[in-house]
Amino acid sequence: MFDKSKDLFNQSQRLIPGGVNSPVRAFRAVGGTPIFFEKGAGAYLWDVDGNRYIDYVGSWGPAILGHAHPDVVTAVQRAAVNGLSFGAPTAAEYAMAEQICALVPSIEQVRLVSSGTEATMSAIRLARGATGRKKLLKFEGCYHGHADSLLVKAGSGALTFGNPSSAGVPPEVAADTVVIAYHDLAALEATFTAIGKELACVIIEPIAGNMNFVKPSHAYMHRLRELCTTHGALLIFDEVMTGFRVGLGGAQAHFGITPDLTTLGKVIGGGMPVGAFGGKRDIMANMAPIGAVYQAGTLSGNPVAVAAGLKTLALIQQPGFYEELSATTTALCEKLSAAAAAAGCAFSAASLGGMFGVYFSANLPTNYAEVMQSDRDRFNRFFHGMLAKGVYLAPSAFEAGFVSKAHTAADIDATAQRASEVFATLV
Ligand code: KE4
């Protein structure tokens, strides 16, 4: 069933570290051999062995329209025949900036980059340049890409500065990053009381997707906004995953909060490499070449990637898009939960817009510690059972899942039916 994937994985490990170009793809969290895919269309993926899957990873969020949407492919083809990249301004980049600023009102000016990591790394440098402060606050379980200052885990004490979570990150770099528990109001208040005036910024996943799906309370998020304002720390909403995914206005629209800076990625590229960071005009004025904060990129805003992003942003604005996407995702969570309950399996699920999380625990986690208490072994068995039945979930118990506009009610019913069969093997 997976012979060609196994052969390719054996080969690729010779020339690519771990055989993959991004660690989560290696299936280390779930065990087994990573699947090599060769085609995607709509809600489906086909692997090199010809197996078809209903896909709930969607390239980790970009494929909100489904794979190879014909209008997006045509837009890419039309752009490509005129040249792949000029390293010079194009009208399309301005059109992209217009779309982002129109759809995310907190963004008055925006800079395009080529990945979410570039977006968050640049936003933090901008916050430090704009405030003249060094320290940043992030939250346990949130992932913001692999910039040095973000590969940091909590220090020994609640308020001590972070320690590197990766080799190669100098301790002195990690020392300026404070890491506290996500969605813990007491920890947040204590941190601001102690070092609020020293914080250049707070970066948060406003709805977490990298510890699995965790949506904090409105009260917590609004208090975070208040504390940042009071202490002069810039609030960065990392919406690389939630932007245009949980709703047209992202998580900031859901909470009714205006962050100082927002980072974007994934959906805005429609599967091509596009990231962005933006915010208030007076903050963005610090960016080179008009300001002193340097940031650059050879392929930033390249016409082919922007063409994919522009067409994607146009299509997600169609009337009823998010109502239908949300209904499909809600139905998936409800049907999976019903199937688990019928099998007597402790399970819970939650979603917002086209993003969801499933947990092998009876109660929905509200923070990292609770997520860590879910049954990872059962998830891994569920993952492989579903994979064998042609359903591709994120290969980790600590990742969110994604539904596309291309997923139909029949796909959701098929997924639930196959899940019923797998749940029965778990209890
Ligand atoms: P990229 O550099 O991978 O484009 O974006 C980094 C990033 C930043 N912020 C958030 C909230 C993100 O979720 C991500 C990347 N997400 C992961 C999925 N958990 C990408 C998958 C991977 O690392 O291969």
Residues whose N, C-alpha, C, O or C-beta is under 5 A from the ligand:
A	BS01	KE4	S22 V24 W60 S115 G116 T117 Y143 H144 G145 E205 G209 N210 D238 V240 M241 G265
